[in-house]
Amino acid sequence: MRLRLAVTNYLTEARNVTLALSEESPYTTVSPANAALASIGSGESIVLDNNFFFKVGSAAPSNHPIDFTLSISAGGYTDTDHFTLTVLPAFANIGVNNIYTTVTNVGRIGSANPGGANAGIGFLYKSGANLLFEGAIIAGTSANRIVNAARGLITYTGAQENDADFIRTEEGDIRITTPGSLSDQESITSFSDAGASSPLNIRITQQTFASSDPRYADLLFLSYRVHNLSGEPIDRFHFGLFCDWDIDAGSYNTNVAAFDADRRLGYACDSGDGPATFAGIRLLTPGGISYRAIINDNADPLNPGWGLHDGFTDGEKWEAISGGVTQSRVGPADISNVIASGPHIIPAGGEITIDFALIAADNLELLQAAADSAWMFWLTSLQTGPITPPPAVWALEANYPNPFNAETTILFSLPRPTPVRLDILDLSGRLVRRLAETTLPTGRHRLLWDGRDNQGRSVAGGTYLYRLQSDGEQLVRKLVLLR
């Protein structure tokens, strides 16, 4: 790296000036370390543009501070100046439209160190207040094989740890290009899961794309290219983004997290007197999707499941990124949400790409319009090949919403055309409602249950089973009806 130094003489003219640069970092070497000036007049400034260079070793950690000392001598006069440079930054701030945020090379969004100082700006819309307390990648193949950068367990002291499984690669310096080749501003970095206790052996290349075109001013695109470094295929791979939103940081207990199934859009807003801003993430990559809205406080009486105040376990993370659409709406409360793509198979030495759009708007209608624009921009400007849906698998997904009151959606997939039967049962196994008994084509299918039995009568609230039968096999899951 090259150092550019400006030297100003505030005293009388000096001749035969010698400058020597030194540092004490174990990861840094200065070469050359000396420079000379024949003279510098009183009040004169001279820029040393190509005199000092330093090299940072590959073992240097991210955000590494280097303390430099510049020694100056001329005749009998000596002086020293001290300055500090931070190299290999773990984050950089980006934005050319209405969205400003921080990208990192440690798998986090908005901040390299959630809750820490000088680690990022969060997620800003129209230069307003930060809307995002924490954003992070969660990926895995099972509850025992999770790699992520989200919050983790509670320590014995009561503090909540942040998982830090992703480590910058040698090529992982964050590079920002304005304009870029596909949009008005782009960034790129890479990191691996080498910091995990049970790594999947993946390298992630993260890219962002932003346009200053007014049609796309409320969008920022995130693209993750996941490369399998191992010699074996990675099966049942799920990849998602976790966000702890604080739409009104002064009273975030009035936030709501929700899901727009048609747009594959998870979002958050404030139901109280806070800003009218809506913020969310659309999954652009076709195929399976999981979404979970979370109330962070376990003790909140509105909490329909687990929360995060007692820690965010790997089992909970796996459930969130692989369980289908489970809790589609929660709040008002202190909320988070997770939106994920999968399952995927990554061949040995191969790669897949998973794309999202970060979106913000002044109301829900505008947020949905921006989500539609995100799809069109991705399709026409960022998608480089034909969209081929992944092969269908025999699967029964989690219904949504769950629990529900008026009606709930049940999704299932078939690997080939086949006769199917989908039934609602009570916990004793007795038939309550037959939703389908027909032959359906290959692919993903959707059915609704309105909480009524085969005679059209409303059934009592409680836990029910829904069962998919086909080709002599069956899959069963639970749902909860509220009355």
C-alpha positions in Angstrom: 0.0 0.0 0.0 1.1 3.5 -0.7 1.2 6.3 1.9 0.5 9.8 0.7 2.0 12.4 3.2 1.7 16.1 3.2 4.6 17.9 5.0 4.2 21.5 6.1 7.0 23.7 7.5 5.7 26.2 10.1 9.2 27.4 11.0 12.1 28.9 9.1 13.4 27.4 5.9 15.0 24.0 6.4 17.6 22.2 4.3 18.7 18.6 4.0 15.5 17.4 5.6 15.4 13.6 6.4 12.1 11.8 7.1 12.0 8.2 8.5 8.8 6.2 8.8 8.5 3.4 11.3 5.7 1.2 12.8 5.3 -1.5 15.4 2.8 -3.9 13.9 3.9 -7.5 13.7 1.9 -7.7 10.4 3.4 -4.7 8.6 6.6 -3.9 6.8 7.6 -0.4 5.6 9.7 -0.2 2.5 11.3 2.2 1.7 11.4 3.7 5.2 13.3 6.9 4.5 12.9 10.0 2.3 14.9 13.2 1.9 14.0 16.8 0.9 16.7 19.2 -0.3 14.8 22.1 1.2 11.4 23.2 2.4 10.6 26.9 2.7 8.8 28.6 5.6 5.1 28.0 5.3 5.6 25.6 2.4 3.8 22.3 2.0 5.2 19.4 0.0 3.3 16.2 -0.8 5.2 13.0 -0.7 3.2 10.8 -3.1 5.5 8.0 -4.0 8.1 7.9 -1.2 6.6 5.5 1.4 5.0 2.1 0.9 4.0 -0.6 3.4 3.0 -4.2 3.0 0.4 -5.9 5.2 0.9 -9.7 5.9 -1.9 -12.2 5.1 -2.2 -13.1 8.8 -3.3 -9.6 9.7 -6.8 -9.5 11.3 -9.6 -7.4 9.9 -9.8 -3.8 11.2 -6.1 -3.9 12.2 -4.8 -0.6 13.5 -1.2 0.4 12.6 0.5 3.0 14.7 3.1 4.9 12.5 5.8 7.3 13.7 7.3 9.8 11.3 10.7 11.2 12.5 11.8 14.5 10.9 15.3 15.9 11.2 17.1 18.9 9.6 20.5 20.0 11.0 20.1 20.1 14.7 16.3 20.1 14.6 14.3 16.9 15.3 10.6 16.2 15.7 8.2 13.3 15.5 4.6 12.9 14.4 2.3 10.0 15.2 -0.7 8.7 13.3 -2.8 5.5 13.1 -4.3 3.8 10.0 -6.8 1.0 10.1 -6.2 -1.6 7.4 -8.3 -4.5 6.1 -11.5 -2.9 7.2 -14.3 -5.3 7.9 -17.0 -2.9 6.7 -17.8 -0.2 4.2 -20.7 2.2 3.9 -22.6 2.2 0.6 -25.5 4.1 -1.0 -26.4 6.0 -4.2 -30.1 6.2 -3.8 -32.6 6.3 -0.9 -31.0 3.3 0.9 -27.7 3.6 2.8 -26.2 0.6 4.7 -23.0 -1.0 5.7 -21.6 -4.1 4.0 -19.0 -6.3 5.7 -16.7 -9.2 5.0 -17.8 -11.1 8.1 -21.3 -12.1 7.1 -23.1 -9.2 8.6 -25.3 -6.4 7.2 -25.6 -2.9 8.7 -22.8 -3.4 11.2 -19.6 -5.4 11.5 -20.3 -5.6 15.3 -24.0 -5.2 16.2 -24.4 -2.8 19.1 -20.7 -1.8 18.9 -19.4 1.7 18.1 -17.8 2.7 14.8 -18.8 -0.5 13.1 -21.3 0.7 10.5 -24.4 2.9 10.0 -27.1 0.2 10.1 -29.8 0.6 7.5 -31.0 4.1 6.6 -33.9 5.2 4.4 -33.9 8.7 3.0 -31.2 9.7 5.5 -33.5 8.9 8.4 -32.8 7.1 11.6 -31.2 3.6 11.6 -33.9 0.9 11.1 -31.8 -2.2 11.7 -30.2 -3.3 14.9 -28.6 -6.5 13.5 -28.5 -8.2 10.1 -26.6 -11.5 9.5 -26.3 -14.6 7.3 -27.5 -17.9 8.6 -26.7 -21.0 6.5 -26.6 -24.7 7.2 -27.6 -28.3 6.4 -28.9 -29.4 9.8 -29.3 -28.2 13.4 -25.8 -29.5 14.0 -24.2 -27.9 11.0 -25.0 -24.2 11.2 -22.6 -21.5 10.0 -23.6 -17.9 10.7 -22.8 -14.4 12.0 -26.0 -13.8 14.0 -26.3 -13.5 17.8 -25.8 -16.7 19.6 -26.1 -18.1 23.1 -26.3 -16.4 26.5 -23.0 -16.7 28.5 -22.9 -17.4 32.2 -22.5 -13.7 32.8 -25.8 -13.0 31.1 -24.2 -11.4 28.0 -25.3 -12.5 24.5 -22.6 -13.7 22.2 -22.4 -13.0 18.5 -21.5 -16.0 16.4 -18.5 -15.2 14.2 -18.1 -18.2 11.8 -17.1 -16.2 8.7 -13.6 -15.0 8.1 -12.4 -12.7 5.4 -10.5 -14.5 2.6 -7.2 -13.2 1.1 -9.3 -11.7 -1.7 -11.8 -10.3 0.8 -11.0 -6.6 0.8 -14.2 -4.8 0.3 -14.1 -3.1 -3.1 -16.7 -0.5 -4.1 -17.1 0.6 -7.8 -19.1 3.7 -8.7 -20.4 3.3 -11.3 -20.3 -0.5 -11.7 -20.7 -2.6 -14.8 -24.3 -3.6 -14.1 -25.5 -0.7 -11.8 -24.6 2.7 -10.5 -22.8 1.4 -7.5 -21.4 -2.1 -6.8 -19.4 -3.7 -4.0 -17.7 -7.1 -3.7 -16.0 -9.1 -1.0 -15.5 -12.7 0.0 -15.3 -14.7 3.2 -15.3 -18.4 4.2 -16.8 -20.4 7.1 -13.3 -21.3 8.4 -14.2 -19.8 11.8 -16.9 -22.3 12.5 -16.5 -25.2 14.9 -18.2 -27.4 12.3 -17.7 -25.7 9.0 -19.4 -26.7 5.8 -16.3 -25.7 3.9 -17.8 -23.0 1.8 -16.6 -19.7 0.4 -19.1 -16.9 -0.1 -18.6 -14.1 -2.6 -20.9 -11.2 -1.7 -21.9 -8.5 -4.2 -24.2 -5.6 -3.9 -25.9 -3.6 -6.7 -27.7 -0.2 -6.4 -29.2 2.0 -9.0 -29.8 5.8 -8.9 -32.7 5.4 -11.4 -35.8 6.8 -9.6 -37.7 3.5 -10.5 -35.2 1.6 -8.3 -34.3 4.2 -5.7 -35.8 2.2 -2.8 -33.7 -1.0 -3.6 -30.4 -2.5 -2.8 -29.6 -6.0 -4.2 -27.5 -8.6 -2.3 -26.1 -11.5 -4.3 -24.3 -14.4 -2.6 -22.3 -16.9 -4.6 -21.7 -19.9 -2.4 -18.8 -22.1 -3.5 -18.4 -25.7 -2.2 -14.7 -26.1 -1.3 -15.1 -29.7 -0.2 -14.8 -32.9 -2.1 -18.3 -34.0 -1.4 -21.7 -32.5 -2.4 -23.5 -30.4 0.2 -27.1 -31.6 0.4 -30.1 -29.9 2.1 -28.3 -26.6 2.1 -30.4 -23.6 3.3 -29.2 -20.0 3.2 -31.0 -17.0 4.8 -30.8 -13.5 6.2 -31.7 -12.7 9.8 -32.8 -9.1 10.7 -33.6 -7.6 14.0 -35.6 -4.5 12.9 -36.0 -1.4 15.1 -38.3 0.7 12.9 -38.9 3.0 15.9 -35.8 2.8 18.0 -37.4 4.9 20.7 -40.3 2.4 21.1 -39.5 -0.7 19.1 -42.0 -2.7 21.1 -44.7 -1.5 18.7 -43.0 -3.1 15.7 -44.7 -5.7 13.5 -43.1 -8.4 11.3 -45.1 -9.8 8.4 -44.9 -11.8 5.1 -46.2 -11.2 1.6 -46.3 -14.7 0.1 -47.1 -13.6 -3.4 -43.9 -11.4 -3.5 -41.8 -13.7 -1.3 -41.3 -10.6 0.8 -40.6 -10.5 4.6 -41.0 -7.0 6.1 -41.3 -4.9 9.2 -43.1 -1.8 10.2 -44.2 0.2 13.2 -47.8 0.0 14.5 -47.5 2.9 17.0 -46.5 6.5 16.7 -43.1 5.8 15.1 -42.1 6.5 11.5 -44.4 5.2 8.7 -41.4 3.5 7.1 -41.7 -0.1 5.9 -38.5 -2.1 5.4 -38.0 -5.7 4.3 -36.2 -8.3 2.1 -37.5 -10.0 -1.0 -36.0 -13.4 -1.9 -35.4 -13.3 -5.7 -34.0 -16.8 -6.2 -36.7 -19.2 -7.3 -37.4 -22.4 -5.4 -38.1 -23.3 -1.8 -38.5 -20.5 0.7 -38.6 -20.3 4.5 -39.8 -17.4 6.6 -40.3 -16.9 10.3 -41.4 -13.8 12.1 -40.0 -13.7 15.7 -41.0 -11.9 18.9 -37.6 -11.4 20.6 -38.9 -11.4 24.1 -39.7 -15.0 25.2 -41.9 -13.7 28.0 -44.1 -11.6 25.8 -47.7 -12.9 26.1 -48.1 -12.5 22.3 -45.1 -14.8 21.6 -46.4 -17.8 19.6 -43.0 -19.7 19.9 -39.5 -19.2 20.9 -37.8 -15.9 21.3 -34.2 -14.5 21.3 -33.8 -13.0 24.7 -32.7 -16.3 26.1 -30.3 -16.9 23.3 -30.5 -17.9 19.6 -29.7 -21.5 19.4 -28.5 -23.4 16.3 -31.6 -25.5 16.5 -33.8 -22.4 16.3 -31.7 -21.0 13.5 -32.1 -24.3 11.5 -35.9 -24.2 12.2 -36.0 -20.6 10.9 -34.1 -21.2 7.7 -35.5 -24.6 6.8 -39.0 -24.9 8.3 -41.0 -23.3 5.4 -43.2 -20.4 6.1 -44.0 -20.8 9.8 -45.0 -17.6 11.7 -46.0 -15.2 9.0 -47.0 -12.3 11.3 -46.2 -11.2 14.8 -46.4 -8.1 16.9 -46.8 -5.4 18.0 -43.6 -6.3 19.8 -39.8 -6.2 19.7 -39.4 -8.3 16.5 -37.0 -10.0 14.1 -37.4 -12.1 11.0 -35.6 -14.6 8.9 -36.1 -15.2 5.2 -34.2 -18.1 3.5 -33.7 -20.1 0.3 -33.5 -23.9 0.1 -33.1 -26.7 0.1 -30.2 -26.7 -2.4 -27.6 -29.2 -3.5 -24.1 -27.8 -4.1 -21.9 -30.2 -6.1 -18.4 -30.9 -5.0 -16.3 -28.0 -6.2 -19.5 -26.3 -7.5 -21.5 -23.2 -6.6 -24.9 -21.7 -6.4 -26.1 -18.1 -6.3 -28.8 -16.8 -3.9 -30.1 -13.2 -4.5 -32.1 -10.9 -2.2 -33.4 -7.3 -2.5 -33.3 -5.0 0.5 -36.3 -2.7 0.3 -37.7 0.3 2.1 -40.7 2.6 1.4 -43.1 5.1 3.1 -46.0 2.6 3.2 -47.0 -1.0 2.4 -48.3 -0.2 -1.1 -45.1 1.5 -2.1 -43.0 -1.3 -0.5 -44.9 -3.9 -2.6 -44.4 -1.8 -5.7 -40.7 -1.6 -4.9 -40.6 -5.4 -4.5 -42.2 -5.7 -7.9 -39.6 -3.4 -9.4 -36.9 -5.4 -7.7 -38.0 -8.5 -9.5 -38.0 -6.7 -12.9 -34.6 -5.2 -12.3 -33.1 -8.5 -11.2 -34.7 -10.3 -14.1 -33.5 -7.8 -16.8 -30.2 -6.5 -15.4 -28.8 -8.9 -12.9 -30.0 -12.3 -13.8 -27.3 -13.7 -16.2 -28.9 -17.0 -17.3 -32.3 -18.6 -17.8 -34.4 -19.1 -14.7 -34.9 -22.8 -14.3 -36.8 -23.9 -11.2 -35.2 -26.6 -9.1 -36.6 -30.1 -9.6 -39.7 -30.6 -7.4 -39.3 -33.0 -4.5 -41.9 -34.9 -2.4 -42.5 -32.3 0.3 -45.2 -31.0 2.7 -44.3 -27.5 3.9 -45.3 -25.7 7.1 -48.7 -23.9 6.7 -48.9 -20.2 7.0 -50.0 -18.3 8.9 -49.7 -20.7 11.9 -51.5 -20.2 14.3 -54.4 -18.9 12.2 -57.9 -17.8 12.6 -59.7 -17.1 9.2 -57.8 -19.4 6.8 -54.3 -20.9 6.3 -52.3 -21.9 3.3 -50.8 -25.3 2.8 -48.0 -25.8 0.3 -46.7 -29.1 -1.0 -44.5 -30.4 -3.9 -44.7 -33.4 -6.1 -41.7 -34.9 -8.1 -44.0 -36.2 -10.8 -47.7 -36.3 -11.8 -49.5 -38.4 -9.3 -52.8 -38.9 -7.5 -52.8 -37.1 -4.1 -55.1 -36.8 -1.1 -54.8 -33.9 1.4 -56.8 -34.2 4.6 -57.3 -32.3 7.8 -57.4 -34.6 10.8 -58.0 -34.1 14.5 -55.4 -35.4 17.0 -57.2 -38.8 17.2 -56.8 -39.2 13.4 -60.4 -38.7 12.5 -61.1 -37.0 9.2 -62.3 -33.4 9.6 -61.9 -32.0 6.0 -60.7 -33.4 2.7 -59.1 -30.6 0.8 -58.1 -32.5 -2.3 -58.4 -36.0 -3.9 -57.2 -35.7 -7.4 -54.2 -36.2 -9.8 -51.9 -33.2 -9.9 -48.9 -32.4 -12.1 -45.2 -32.1 -11.1 -44.4 -29.0 -9.1 -45.5 -26.9 -6.1 -49.1 -26.7 -5.2 -51.2 -24.5 -2.8 -54.4 -25.3 -1.0 -56.4 -23.2 1.6 -58.3 -24.4 4.7 -60.9 -22.1 6.1 -61.3 -23.9 9.5 -64.5 -25.7 8.4 -65.3 -29.4 8.2 -66.7 -31.4 5.3 -70.2 -30.2 6.2 -69.2 -26.6 6.1 -69.3 -26.1 9.9 -66.7 -24.1 11.8 -64.6 -26.4 13.9 -63.3 -25.7 17.4 -60.0 -24.1 18.0 -57.1 -26.3 18.8 -54.3 -28.4 17.2 -55.0 -30.3 14.0 -53.0 -32.5 11.6 -52.8 -32.1 7.9 -51.7 -35.2 5.9 -50.5 -35.6 2.3 -50.9 -39.1 0.8 -49.5 -40.2 -2.6 -48.1 -43.4 -4.1 -48.5 -45.3 -0.8 -46.5 -42.7 1.2 -47.7 -40.0 3.6 -46.4 -36.8 5.2 -48.0 -35.3 8.3 -47.6 -31.9 10.0 -49.4 -29.9 12.7 -51.3 -26.6 12.6 -53.1 -24.5 15.2 -56.5 -22.9 14.7 -57.4 -20.0 17.0 -61.0 -19.2 17.9 
